[in-house]
């Protein structure tokens, strides 16, 4: 024979038990509605404290990688600007070499050579103009302000252009590079730079500065040909180096996009709501709330049965 409870008025145990179940179902239904309306499984820390901390940390990493990818794109744009300018410089040097070869011929008169030299000097001035006017966001690229050429993974000095290509404050996530001086003369108009795209602009025997080259004679034209060959080779080397940087940045961008995709998928797994599961759970809780409402009315009615004993 089971345990029998008596009739009590002050405490309705059945009503309390029913209300507890009803409240749990009501809270579950409200949580289902919140998740379905926001699309998130975690809307506050109490939903999943560990999951919230992990997803927030990963979300910050994702935002950092997104900015790093934008940095990479801007760096690629910078290199494209520099490469375009170097292409023009290379074309000018090619034209200057043609003029030097023409002027080196003994069949050219002095008057003709003077006309050729006039164009030669104008082309030198154009190289200077391109070097001084080639900038990216106010930064001179090939005017000597980024003197030399170097690439490393360490923190760069003030003469280098540095790209942050990672989400963390880590020197291994930095790409630094310099671009050589393409000016024939320095900005103050004094001696020419000692380097032209990594190649000294001097003739090995005459030590003639590039800015001093002219086509006033056949001998000077021969000297100019030698220096121009060195300069053209240097420009080609510099363009190849810039192309290597661009290829690296393409792979860096691809890797960042892959990391962003994978981390975003992980965050979604942790934070986002499963609509199918939430919809099914909502339907269950709605039924339990309706059933609980009905049973709560029945439990509250049990107290009325006590009155039958005293009538």
C-alpha positions in Angstrom: 0.0 0.0 0.0 1.5 3.3 -1.1 2.0 6.4 1.0 -1.2 8.5 1.2 -1.1 12.3 1.6 -3.8 14.0 3.5 -5.8 17.0 2.4 -4.1 20.3 3.2 -5.2 23.9 2.6 -2.2 26.0 3.5 0.2 24.2 1.2 -0.8 22.8 -2.1 2.1 20.5 -3.1 0.6 19.5 -6.4 0.1 23.1 -7.4 3.7 24.0 -6.5 5.2 21.0 -8.4 3.0 21.9 -11.4 4.0 25.5 -11.3 7.7 24.6 -11.2 7.4 22.5 -14.3 5.3 25.2 -16.0 7.9 27.9 -15.1 10.7 25.8 -16.6 8.8 25.2 -19.8 7.9 29.0 -20.0 11.6 29.9 -19.5 12.6 27.4 -22.2 10.1 28.8 -24.6 11.3 32.3 -24.0 14.8 31.2 -24.6 13.8 29.5 -27.8 12.1 32.7 -29.0 15.1 34.8 -28.1 17.5 32.5 -30.0 15.2 32.3 -33.1 14.8 36.0 -33.2 18.5 36.8 -32.8 19.9 33.9 -34.6 22.3 33.3 -31.8 22.6 30.4 -29.4 24.6 32.6 -26.9 22.9 35.9 -26.2 24.3 36.5 -22.8 27.1 35.1 -20.7 24.7 32.8 -18.7 23.8 31.0 -21.8 27.3 29.6 -22.2 30.1 31.4 -20.3 32.9 29.4 -21.8 31.5 29.4 -25.3 31.0 33.2 -25.1 34.7 33.7 -24.1 36.0 31.5 -26.8 33.8 32.9 -29.6 34.6 36.5 -28.5 38.3 35.8 -28.6 38.0 34.1 -32.0 35.9 37.0 -33.3 38.6 39.5 -32.3 41.1 37.3 -34.2 38.8 37.3 -37.3 38.5 41.1 -37.2 42.3 41.4 -36.9 42.8 39.1 -39.9 40.2 41.0 -41.9 42.2 44.3 -41.3 45.4 42.5 -42.1 44.0 41.4 -45.4 43.0 45.0 -46.1 46.6 45.9 -45.3 47.8 43.3 -47.8 45.6 44.7 -50.5 46.8 48.2 -49.8 50.4 47.0 -49.9 49.8 45.3 -53.2 48.3 48.6 -54.5 51.4 50.4 -53.3 53.7 47.9 -55.1 51.6 48.2 -58.3 52.1 51.9 -58.2 55.8 51.5 -57.8 56.0 48.9 -60.4 54.1 51.0 -62.9 56.6 53.9 -62.3 59.5 51.6 -62.7 58.1 50.3 -66.0 58.0 53.9 -67.3 61.6 54.5 -66.0 62.6 51.3 -67.8 61.0 52.4 -71.0 62.7 55.8 -70.8 66.1 54.1 -70.2 65.5 52.0 -73.2 64.8 55.1 -75.3 67.9 56.8 -73.8 70.0 53.8 -74.8 68.7 53.9 -78.4 69.7 57.6 -78.5 73.2 56.7 -77.1 73.7 54.0 -79.7 72.6 56.5 -82.4 74.9 59.2 -81.1 77.9 56.8 -80.8 78.0 56.4 -84.5 80.7 58.4 -86.4 78.2 59.0 -89.2 76.3 61.4 -86.9 77.3 65.1 -87.2 77.9 67.3 -84.1 74.8 69.2 -84.8 72.7 66.0 -85.0 74.4 64.8 -81.9 73.4 68.0 -80.1 69.8 67.4 -81.0 70.0 63.8 -79.8 71.6 65.0 -76.6 68.8 67.5 -76.0 66.2 64.7 -76.0 68.6 62.6 -73.8 68.7 65.4 -71.2 64.9 65.8 -71.3 64.5 62.1 -70.6 66.9 62.3 -67.6 64.7 65.1 -66.3 61.6 62.9 -66.8 63.1 60.1 -64.8 63.6 62.6 -61.9 60.0 63.8 -62.3 58.6 60.3 -62.2 60.8 59.5 -59.1 59.6 62.6 -57.2 56.0 62.3 -58.1 55.5 58.6 -57.6 53.8 58.4 -54.1 51.3 56.4 -52.3 49.3 58.1 -49.6 51.9 60.8 -49.4 54.8 58.4 -49.1 57.5 58.7 -51.8 58.2 55.3 -53.3 61.2 55.6 -55.6 62.6 59.1 -54.8 65.2 57.9 -52.4 63.2 58.3 -49.2 63.0 54.5 -49.1 66.7 54.1 -49.9 68.0 50.6 -50.5 66.2 47.3 -50.9 65.6 44.8 -48.1 63.0 42.4 -47.0 62.8 40.8 -43.5 60.3 39.8 -40.9 61.6 42.1 -38.2 60.3 45.4 -37.0 61.3 47.9 -39.6 63.1 51.2 -39.1 61.6 54.5 -40.2 63.1 54.2 -43.8 61.2 51.1 -44.5 57.6 50.5 -45.5 56.0 48.0 -43.1 52.8 46.0 -43.6 51.0 44.3 -40.7 49.9 41.1 -42.4 48.8 39.2 -39.3 46.2 39.5 -36.7 48.6 39.7 -33.7 51.3 42.1 -32.6 54.0 39.8 -33.7 57.1 40.7 -35.7 56.7 37.5 -37.7 53.4 39.0 -39.0 55.1 42.0 -40.5 56.4 42.5 -44.0 59.0 45.2 -44.5 60.5 46.5 -47.8 62.3 49.4 -49.2 62.4 50.7 -52.8 65.5 52.0 -54.4 66.2 55.6 -55.4 65.3 56.2 -59.0 66.3 59.9 -59.0 69.1 61.0 -61.3 69.7 63.9 -58.8 68.7 64.2 -55.2 66.0 66.5 -54.2 68.4 69.3 -53.3 70.1 69.1 -56.7 73.5 68.0 -55.4 75.3 64.8 -56.3 73.5 61.9 -57.8 72.6 59.0 -55.6 75.2 56.2 -55.5 72.6 53.6 -56.2 70.1 53.2 -59.0 67.8 50.2 -58.4 70.7 48.5 -56.6 73.2 49.2 -59.4 75.9 51.9 -59.0 75.4 54.5 -61.7 79.1 54.9 -62.5 81.2 53.7 -65.3 83.8 51.3 -64.0 86.7 53.1 -65.7 85.7 56.7 -65.9 83.6 56.9 -62.6 81.2 59.2 -64.4 78.0 59.9 -62.4 74.8 59.1 -64.2 73.6 62.7 -64.0 76.8 63.8 -65.8 76.2 61.5 -68.7 75.7 63.2 -72.0 75.9 62.4 -75.7 78.0 65.4 -76.7 80.6 63.0 -78.3 80.9 59.5 -79.6 83.1 58.6 -76.6 80.6 60.0 -74.1 77.9 58.1 -75.9 79.8 54.8 -75.5 80.1 55.6 -71.8 76.4 56.3 -71.6 75.6 53.0 -73.2 77.6 51.1 -70.5 75.9 53.0 -67.7 72.5 52.6 -69.2 72.9 48.9 -69.6 73.7 48.7 -65.9 70.7 50.9 -65.1 68.3 48.9 -67.2 69.5 45.7 -65.6 69.0 47.2 -62.2 65.5 48.3 -63.0 64.7 44.9 -64.2 66.1 43.4 -61.0 64.0 45.8 -59.0 60.9 45.1 -60.9 61.5 41.3 -60.4 61.9 41.9 -56.6 58.6 43.9 -56.5 56.9 41.2 -58.5 58.2 38.7 -55.9 56.7 40.8 -53.1 53.4 40.9 -55.0 53.3 37.2 -55.4 54.0 36.8 -51.7 51.2 39.2 -50.8 48.8 37.1 -53.0 49.6 34.0 -51.0 49.4 36.0 -47.8 46.0 37.2 -48.7 44.8 33.7 -49.7 46.0 32.3 -46.4 44.3 35.1 -44.5 41.0 34.5 -46.4 41.2 30.8 -45.6 41.9 31.5 -41.9 39.0 34.0 -41.8 36.7 31.4 -43.3 37.7 28.6 -41.0 37.6 30.7 -37.9 34.2 32.2 -38.9 32.9 28.6 -39.3 34.1 27.8 -35.8 32.5 30.9 -34.3 29.3 30.0 -36.0 29.3 26.5 -34.5 29.8 27.9 -31.0 27.6 31.0 -31.1 24.9 30.6 -33.8 21.6 29.0 -33.1 20.5 25.7 -34.8 17.1 26.8 -36.2 15.8 23.3 -36.7 16.7 22.3 -33.2 15.3 25.5 -31.7 12.1 25.3 -33.6 11.5 21.7 -32.5 12.3 22.7 -28.9 10.0 25.7 -29.1 7.1 23.5 -30.3 7.8 21.1 -27.3 7.9 23.9 -24.8 4.7 25.5 -26.2 2.9 22.2 -25.7 4.3 21.9 -22.1 3.3 25.4 -21.3 -0.2 24.8 -22.5 -0.4 21.5 -20.6 1.1 23.1 -17.5 -1.5 25.9 -17.6 -4.3 23.3 -17.7 -2.7 21.1 -15.0 -2.1 24.2 -12.8 -5.8 24.9 -12.9 -6.5 21.3 -11.9 -4.0 21.4 -9.0 -5.4 24.6 -7.7 -8.9 23.0 -7.8 -7.8 20.2 -5.4 -8.1 22.6 -2.5 -11.8 23.0 -3.2 -12.3 19.3 -2.5 -11.5 19.9 1.2 -14.7 22.0 1.4 -16.7 18.9 0.7 -15.6 17.4 4.0 -17.0 20.2 6.1 -20.3 20.7 4.4 
